[in-house]
Amino acid sequence: MILPALGGLLLVPGALAPLPLALATGISLNIPFAVLIKLGQDYLPTRPGTAAGVTLGLGVSVGGLAAPLLALIASSHGPRGALLALLAVPPLAIGCGLLLREPAPSARQ
């Protein structure tokens, strides 16, 4: 859902028309947090609190580290350039996700 929402932000003109797409982008970025935390806990089943903290912290930290780069792109190419750069992130994330191995079954299951 993120790629159509971001693509729509690039294509829809006007000041108010892109707002529903911005809402869809925000929702689609925040919905998978619980799933990502659970996946981290599956990879580290004996330390669920640590896994949740690392998973959430890593996600927020990477976003914070990428913000200055997106700001440089936006200052040189405008907001459309930053959105175009953001369109490359979901396919990269999917590619990285495909490299993950299945978590080992835990003793709790």
Secondary structure as the mmCIF struct_conf table of DSSP 4:
data_model
#
loop_
_struct_conf.conf_type_id
_struct_conf.id
_struct_conf.beg_label_comp_id
_struct_conf.beg_label_asym_id
_struct_conf.beg_label_seq_id
_struct_conf.end_label_comp_id
_struct_conf.end_label_asym_id
_struct_conf.end_label_seq_id
HELX_RH_AL_P HELX_RH_AL_P1 ILE A 2 LEU A 11
BEND BEND1 GLY A 14 LEU A 16
TURN_TY1_P TURN_TY1_P1 ALA A 17 PRO A 18
HELX_RH_AL_P HELX_RH_AL_P2 LEU A 19 ASN A 30
TURN_TY1_P TURN_TY1_P2 ILE A 31 PRO A 32
HELX_RH_AL_P HELX_RH_AL_P3 PHE A 33 TYR A 43
BEND BEND2 LEU A 44 LEU A 44
TURN_TY1_P TURN_TY1_P3 PRO A 45 THR A 46
HELX_RH_AL_P HELX_RH_AL_P4 PRO A 48 LEU A 87
TURN_TY1_P TURN_TY1_P4 ALA A 88 ALA A 88
HELX_RH_AL_P HELX_RH_AL_P5 VAL A 89 LEU A 98
TURN_TY1_P TURN_TY1_P5 LEU A 99 LEU A 99
HELX_LH_PP_P HELX_LH_PP_P1 LEU A 100 SER A 106
TURN_TY1_P TURN_TY1_P6 ALA A 107 ARG A 108
#
